[in-house]
Amino acid sequence: MTIATAFNSSSFNPGSFILLGIPGLEQLHIWIGIPFLIIYLVALAGNSVLLYLIFMHRNLHEPMFFFLSMLAATDLILSNTCVPKTFSIFWLGPQEITFPGCLTQMFFLHSSFAMDSAILLAMAFDRYVAICFPLRYTSLFTYQVIMKIMVGIISRSFCIIFPCVFLLKRLPFCRTLTIPHTYCEHIGIARLACADISINIWYGFAVPVLTVTSDLILIGISYILILRAVFNLSSQDARQKALSTCGCHVCVILIFYTPAIFSVLAHRFGHNIPHSFHILFANLYVSIPPATNPIIYGVKTKQIRDKIKLLFFPKGISRA
């Protein structure tokens, strides 16, 4: 039973929606789908390998890698929530999606974004403690503390996004049920209703955005404190080692937050930007971070890099 199906008995079900894809670029849908397929396969393989390595090797059972495994799992959920449906639209034309299916897709899409943001905050706090309080790191980040943080991340994301299901379930839909997009998102569904959606607009923008903004502010504060501690180190080698451990995390943060900020500003001020560009950019935002995150950590993190070499080139490693 899906999340939305549980409420069908008590509220109006409008039937199926039609996802149109990217209006204005229909002639290019087949070609647009090819790079998205490649990106999806990279995300699927990269995050699966990352999860396998972390859970199979005991020397990777550290707080940083537990958070990294949670990020990989969330990215897999995000990719599989939207991208396969996008392929079918690009290659087979506009596709139907049931109202419960649309709500379920919307829930996992938005909750994955909220979880990604919270995980990046937890990873920033992990790096802050590891660099600023190295002697207290193992006592502060115990297994029980990590489990509580993970449960808190999941619970917060659920509590933030789940009310959107109720806000959409209460709306009557009497207009054409076509969505000019490749996936269902909260405001896109609400705009099809023939009723006042001011509550949806207020909640859908203010609460998630303020939550993600607070995460970004706390991440910024963490890295200001980290940089201050790093540049107070007397040893040049220790300074470089500390900066290198944070480098891949900073890259992932930039890849995650920069498109989000750009998208918000484009929707608010970019009235002359074609609607097709907004939709195409939204698809890239869903697809690219899950694909690039495992690549960044695989290249930048020595422990992961060594395990990848051992996994794919065991004979070469043993000879060396």
Disulfide bonds with the S-S distance in Angstrom:
Cys102-Cys184 1.90
Cys174-Cys194 1.94
